[in-house]
Amino acid sequence: MPAQDPFQPADDDARTLARSLIETSDHAALAVIQPGTTLPSATRVALAVAPDGAPMTLISELASHTAALRANPACALLIGDTAGKGDPLTHPRLTLHGSAAFIARSDPACAGIRAHFLDQRPKSTLYADFPDFSFVRFEITDGLLNAGFGKAYRLTAADL
């Protein structure tokens, strides 16, 4: 007997909740593949929204996840916040699959991306201009939304 797919197609409520999670979360768990291995690794990153609505972050070349993304840009983000209340599995959460695109400082779009990021995460001004830091835009291919018990949705890039 084939396993039952627990995910429903996205509806307007699922799309709205997914966008809200992306737009209001200030951090995410980032999953990468460790260079030279097939082993996953996860870390927490600051999260903001790029001018086009894509999730983005600011990361240092000193971080192991940066080397992992440079070796293999495939990644996943887990977004959701429990605010310390109750069972964390009862709160909505969104897994995004995609790839990381580093924004070169020489890219004409970098200044606008920098300003947009710092408008959302002003404390990052302390280190945003350090030479080892780069802005990274996540190009999302699909997502999985868990909106509560019995409310799991499969989302396309167009849904997001």
ChimeraX commands (.cxc) that place a marker at each C-alpha (Angstrom):
marker #1 position 0.00,0.00,0.00 radius 0.5
marker #1 position 1.57,3.36,-1.03 radius 0.5
marker #1 position 2.16,5.91,1.71 radius 0.5
marker #1 position -0.42,8.67,1.89 radius 0.5
marker #1 position 0.89,12.14,1.01 radius 0.5
marker #1 position 0.16,14.31,4.06 radius 0.5
marker #1 position 0.44,17.54,2.05 radius 0.5
marker #1 position -2.51,19.32,0.49 radius 0.5
marker #1 position -2.23,21.70,-2.46 radius 0.5
marker #1 position -1.83,25.29,-1.36 radius 0.5
marker #1 position -4.93,27.44,-0.94 radius 0.5
marker #1 position -5.18,31.19,-0.36 radius 0.5
marker #1 position -4.98,30.82,3.44 radius 0.5
marker #1 position -1.82,28.69,3.17 radius 0.5
marker #1 position -0.22,31.18,0.76 radius 0.5
marker #1 position -1.06,34.09,3.06 radius 0.5
marker #1 position 0.33,32.33,6.12 radius 0.5
marker #1 position 3.52,31.31,4.28 radius 0.5
marker #1 position 4.14,34.89,3.09 radius 0.5
marker #1 position 3.46,36.20,6.57 radius 0.5
marker #1 position 6.02,33.82,8.07 radius 0.5
marker #1 position 8.63,34.93,5.52 radius 0.5
marker #1 position 7.89,38.62,6.00 radius 0.5
marker #1 position 7.72,38.69,9.80 radius 0.5
marker #1 position 10.45,36.25,10.86 radius 0.5
marker #1 position 13.74,37.78,11.92 radius 0.5
marker #1 position 15.66,34.49,11.82 radius 0.5
marker #1 position 15.61,31.04,10.27 radius 0.5
marker #1 position 17.36,27.72,10.60 radius 0.5
marker #1 position 19.55,27.24,7.54 radius 0.5
marker #1 position 20.38,23.68,6.44 radius 0.5
marker #1 position 23.36,23.04,4.17 radius 0.5
marker #1 position 25.50,20.10,3.08 radius 0.5
marker #1 position 28.99,20.08,4.60 radius 0.5
marker #1 position 31.63,20.42,1.86 radius 0.5
marker #1 position 33.14,17.15,0.69 radius 0.5
marker #1 position 30.45,15.09,2.43 radius 0.5
marker #1 position 26.80,14.16,2.22 radius 0.5
marker #1 position 26.27,15.24,5.84 radius 0.5
marker #1 position 23.77,17.98,6.60 radius 0.5
marker #1 position 24.48,20.83,8.97 radius 0.5
marker #1 position 22.12,23.46,10.38 radius 0.5
marker #1 position 22.62,26.90,11.85 radius 0.5
marker #1 position 20.59,29.97,12.68 radius 0.5
marker #1 position 20.79,33.02,10.43 radius 0.5
marker #1 position 19.27,36.48,10.49 radius 0.5
marker #1 position 16.47,36.76,7.99 radius 0.5
marker #1 position 15.11,39.68,6.00 radius 0.5
marker #1 position 13.12,40.05,2.81 radius 0.5
marker #1 position 14.77,41.19,-0.43 radius 0.5
marker #1 position 13.12,43.92,-2.51 radius 0.5
marker #1 position 11.56,41.19,-4.69 radius 0.5
marker #1 position 10.14,39.34,-1.65 radius 0.5
marker #1 position 12.75,36.57,-1.53 radius 0.5
marker #1 position 14.27,35.70,1.84 radius 0.5
marker #1 position 17.82,36.98,2.33 radius 0.5
marker #1 position 20.53,37.05,4.95 radius 0.5
marker #1 position 23.95,38.50,5.71 radius 0.5
marker #1 position 26.72,36.01,6.48 radius 0.5
marker #1 position 30.43,35.96,7.19 radius 0.5
marker #1 position 33.07,34.10,5.19 radius 0.5
marker #1 position 34.29,32.81,8.57 radius 0.5
marker #1 position 31.11,30.76,9.08 radius 0.5
marker #1 position 31.17,27.10,8.10 radius 0.5
marker #1 position 27.76,27.43,6.44 radius 0.5
marker #1 position 29.20,30.04,4.07 radius 0.5
marker #1 position 31.83,27.60,2.82 radius 0.5
marker #1 position 29.09,24.98,2.48 radius 0.5
marker #1 position 26.89,27.31,0.40 radius 0.5
marker #1 position 29.80,28.33,-1.80 radius 0.5
marker #1 position 30.58,24.64,-2.44 radius 0.5
marker #1 position 26.93,23.67,-2.94 radius 0.5
marker #1 position 24.29,26.42,-2.98 radius 0.5
marker #1 position 21.42,23.97,-2.38 radius 0.5
marker #1 position 19.87,24.66,1.00 radius 0.5
marker #1 position 16.73,24.75,3.08 radius 0.5
marker #1 position 15.34,27.33,5.48 radius 0.5
marker #1 position 13.03,26.56,8.41 radius 0.5
marker #1 position 11.00,29.59,9.42 radius 0.5
marker #1 position 8.67,29.83,12.39 radius 0.5
marker #1 position 8.65,31.16,15.90 radius 0.5
marker #1 position 7.04,29.73,19.00 radius 0.5
marker #1 position 7.60,32.88,21.07 radius 0.5
marker #1 position 8.35,30.51,23.95 radius 0.5
marker #1 position 4.71,29.55,24.36 radius 0.5
marker #1 position 3.41,25.99,24.51 radius 0.5
marker #1 position 4.33,23.00,22.40 radius 0.5
marker #1 position 6.54,24.17,19.49 radius 0.5
marker #1 position 4.88,21.62,17.21 radius 0.5
marker #1 position 1.56,23.44,17.46 radius 0.5
marker #1 position 2.96,26.64,15.91 radius 0.5
marker #1 position 3.05,27.26,12.15 radius 0.5
marker #1 position 6.34,26.62,10.41 radius 0.5
marker #1 position 7.56,26.79,6.85 radius 0.5
marker #1 position 10.36,24.85,5.19 radius 0.5
marker #1 position 11.72,26.47,2.04 radius 0.5
marker #1 position 13.91,24.60,-0.47 radius 0.5
marker #1 position 16.14,26.44,-2.87 radius 0.5
marker #1 position 19.62,27.74,-3.51 radius 0.5
marker #1 position 21.76,30.55,-2.17 radius 0.5
marker #1 position 22.86,33.38,-4.46 radius 0.5
marker #1 position 25.68,35.53,-3.10 radius 0.5
marker #1 position 25.44,39.22,-3.97 radius 0.5
marker #1 position 28.87,40.56,-4.92 radius 0.5
marker #1 position 29.72,43.97,-3.49 radius 0.5
marker #1 position 30.54,45.03,-7.05 radius 0.5
marker #1 position 27.00,44.15,-8.19 radius 0.5
marker #1 position 25.09,47.38,-8.93 radius 0.5
marker #1 position 22.11,45.96,-6.98 radius 0.5
marker #1 position 24.17,45.46,-3.81 radius 0.5
marker #1 position 23.70,48.99,-2.46 radius 0.5
marker #1 position 19.93,48.72,-2.72 radius 0.5
marker #1 position 19.93,45.26,-1.17 radius 0.5
marker #1 position 22.15,46.51,1.65 radius 0.5
marker #1 position 19.82,49.45,2.38 radius 0.5
marker #1 position 16.75,47.21,2.22 radius 0.5
marker #1 position 18.31,44.64,4.58 radius 0.5
marker #1 position 19.50,47.25,7.09 radius 0.5
marker #1 position 16.10,48.91,7.09 radius 0.5
marker #1 position 14.70,45.60,8.39 radius 0.5
marker #1 position 17.70,44.59,10.55 radius 0.5
marker #1 position 19.29,47.88,11.72 radius 0.5
marker #1 position 21.54,46.20,14.30 radius 0.5
marker #1 position 23.35,44.54,11.40 radius 0.5
marker #1 position 24.84,47.96,10.59 radius 0.5
marker #1 position 27.52,47.08,13.14 radius 0.5
marker #1 position 29.06,44.48,10.81 radius 0.5
marker #1 position 27.35,44.75,7.40 radius 0.5
marker #1 position 30.33,46.53,5.87 radius 0.5
marker #1 position 33.01,44.20,7.22 radius 0.5
marker #1 position 34.86,42.83,4.18 radius 0.5
marker #1 position 34.14,39.19,5.10 radius 0.5
marker #1 position 30.34,39.65,5.07 radius 0.5
marker #1 position 28.10,39.03,2.06 radius 0.5
marker #1 position 24.42,39.39,1.38 radius 0.5
marker #1 position 22.78,36.17,0.25 radius 0.5
marker #1 position 19.43,35.92,-1.51 radius 0.5
marker #1 position 17.63,32.59,-1.33 radius 0.5
marker #1 position 16.08,31.54,-4.63 radius 0.5
marker #1 position 13.16,29.38,-3.52 radius 0.5
marker #1 position 11.96,26.43,-5.60 radius 0.5
marker #1 position 9.22,25.12,-3.30 radius 0.5
marker #1 position 8.05,24.94,0.29 radius 0.5
marker #1 position 6.28,22.84,2.87 radius 0.5
marker #1 position 3.95,24.60,5.29 radius 0.5
marker #1 position 2.80,23.01,8.52 radius 0.5
marker #1 position -0.02,25.25,9.71 radius 0.5
marker #1 position -1.14,22.97,12.56 radius 0.5
marker #1 position -2.51,19.49,13.05 radius 0.5
marker #1 position -3.90,18.21,9.75 radius 0.5
marker #1 position -2.95,21.40,7.94 radius 0.5
marker #1 position 0.12,20.59,5.84 radius 0.5
marker #1 position 0.57,22.20,2.43 radius 0.5
marker #1 position 2.95,21.80,-0.48 radius 0.5
marker #1 position 3.77,25.19,-2.03 radius 0.5
marker #1 position 5.33,26.04,-5.37 radius 0.5
marker #1 position 7.65,28.97,-6.02 radius 0.5
marker #1 position 4.65,30.78,-7.56 radius 0.5
marker #1 position 2.67,30.25,-4.32 radius 0.5
marker #1 position 5.40,32.02,-2.41 radius 0.5
marker link #1:1,2 radius 0.2
marker link #1:2,3 radius 0.2
marker link #1:3,4 radius 0.2
marker link #1:4,5 radius 0.2
marker link #1:5,6 radius 0.2
marker link #1:6,7 radius 0.2
marker link #1:7,8 radius 0.2
marker link #1:8,9 radius 0.2
marker link #1:9,10 radius 0.2
marker link #1:10,11 radius 0.2
marker link #1:11,12 radius 0.2
marker link #1:12,13 radius 0.2
marker link #1:13,14 radius 0.2
marker link #1:14,15 radius 0.2
marker link #1:15,16 radius 0.2
marker link #1:16,17 radius 0.2
marker link #1:17,18 radius 0.2
marker link #1:18,19 radius 0.2
marker link #1:19,20 radius 0.2
marker link #1:20,21 radius 0.2
marker link #1:21,22 radius 0.2
marker link #1:22,23 radius 0.2
marker link #1:23,24 radius 0.2
marker link #1:24,25 radius 0.2
marker link #1:25,26 radius 0.2
marker link #1:26,27 radius 0.2
marker link #1:27,28 radius 0.2
marker link #1:28,29 radius 0.2
marker link #1:29,30 radius 0.2
marker link #1:30,31 radius 0.2
marker link #1:31,32 radius 0.2
marker link #1:32,33 radius 0.2
marker link #1:33,34 radius 0.2
marker link #1:34,35 radius 0.2
marker link #1:35,36 radius 0.2
marker link #1:36,37 radius 0.2
marker link #1:37,38 radius 0.2
marker link #1:38,39 radius 0.2
marker link #1:39,40 radius 0.2
marker link #1:40,41 radius 0.2
marker link #1:41,42 radius 0.2
marker link #1:42,43 radius 0.2
marker link #1:43,44 radius 0.2
marker link #1:44,45 radius 0.2
marker link #1:45,46 radius 0.2
marker link #1:46,47 radius 0.2
marker link #1:47,48 radius 0.2
marker link #1:48,49 radius 0.2
marker link #1:49,50 radius 0.2
marker link #1:50,51 radius 0.2
marker link #1:51,52 radius 0.2
marker link #1:52,53 radius 0.2
marker link #1:53,54 radius 0.2
marker link #1:54,55 radius 0.2
marker link #1:55,56 radius 0.2
marker link #1:56,57 radius 0.2
marker link #1:57,58 radius 0.2
marker link #1:58,59 radius 0.2
marker link #1:59,60 radius 0.2
marker link #1:60,61 radius 0.2
marker link #1:61,62 radius 0.2
marker link #1:62,63 radius 0.2
marker link #1:63,64 radius 0.2
marker link #1:64,65 radius 0.2
marker link #1:65,66 radius 0.2
marker link #1:66,67 radius 0.2
marker link #1:67,68 radius 0.2
marker link #1:68,69 radius 0.2
marker link #1:69,70 radius 0.2
marker link #1:70,71 radius 0.2
marker link #1:71,72 radius 0.2
marker link #1:72,73 radius 0.2
marker link #1:73,74 radius 0.2
marker link #1:74,75 radius 0.2
marker link #1:75,76 radius 0.2
marker link #1:76,77 radius 0.2
marker link #1:77,78 radius 0.2
marker link #1:78,79 radius 0.2
marker link #1:79,80 radius 0.2
marker link #1:80,81 radius 0.2
marker link #1:81,82 radius 0.2
marker link #1:82,83 radius 0.2
marker link #1:83,84 radius 0.2
marker link #1:84,85 radius 0.2
marker link #1:85,86 radius 0.2
marker link #1:86,87 radius 0.2
marker link #1:87,88 radius 0.2
marker link #1:88,89 radius 0.2
marker link #1:89,90 radius 0.2
marker link #1:90,91 radius 0.2
marker link #1:91,92 radius 0.2
marker link #1:92,93 radius 0.2
marker link #1:93,94 radius 0.2
marker link #1:94,95 radius 0.2
marker link #1:95,96 radius 0.2
marker link #1:96,97 radius 0.2
marker link #1:97,98 radius 0.2
marker link #1:98,99 radius 0.2
marker link #1:99,100 radius 0.2
marker link #1:100,101 radius 0.2
marker link #1:101,102 radius 0.2
marker link #1:102,103 radius 0.2
marker link #1:103,104 radius 0.2
marker link #1:104,105 radius 0.2
marker link #1:105,106 radius 0.2
marker link #1:106,107 radius 0.2
marker link #1:107,108 radius 0.2
marker link #1:108,109 radius 0.2
marker link #1:109,110 radius 0.2
marker link #1:110,111 radius 0.2
marker link #1:111,112 radius 0.2
marker link #1:112,113 radius 0.2
marker link #1:113,114 radius 0.2
marker link #1:114,115 radius 0.2
marker link #1:115,116 radius 0.2
marker link #1:116,117 radius 0.2
marker link #1:117,118 radius 0.2
marker link #1:118,119 radius 0.2
marker link #1:119,120 radius 0.2
marker link #1:120,121 radius 0.2
marker link #1:121,122 radius 0.2
marker link #1:122,123 radius 0.2
marker link #1:123,124 radius 0.2
marker link #1:124,125 radius 0.2
marker link #1:125,126 radius 0.2
marker link #1:126,127 radius 0.2
marker link #1:127,128 radius 0.2
marker link #1:128,129 radius 0.2
marker link #1:129,130 radius 0.2
marker link #1:130,131 radius 0.2
marker link #1:131,132 radius 0.2
marker link #1:132,133 radius 0.2
marker link #1:133,134 radius 0.2
marker link #1:134,135 radius 0.2
marker link #1:135,136 radius 0.2
marker link #1:136,137 radius 0.2
marker link #1:137,138 radius 0.2
marker link #1:138,139 radius 0.2
marker link #1:139,140 radius 0.2
marker link #1:140,141 radius 0.2
marker link #1:141,142 radius 0.2
marker link #1:142,143 radius 0.2
marker link #1:143,144 radius 0.2
marker link #1:144,145 radius 0.2
marker link #1:145,146 radius 0.2
marker link #1:146,147 radius 0.2
marker link #1:147,148 radius 0.2
marker link #1:148,149 radius 0.2
marker link #1:149,150 radius 0.2
marker link #1:150,151 radius 0.2
marker link #1:151,152 radius 0.2
marker link #1:152,153 radius 0.2
marker link #1:153,154 radius 0.2
marker link #1:154,155 radius 0.2
marker link #1:155,156 radius 0.2
marker link #1:156,157 radius 0.2
marker link #1:157,158 radius 0.2
marker link #1:158,159 radius 0.2
marker link #1:159,160 radius 0.2
view
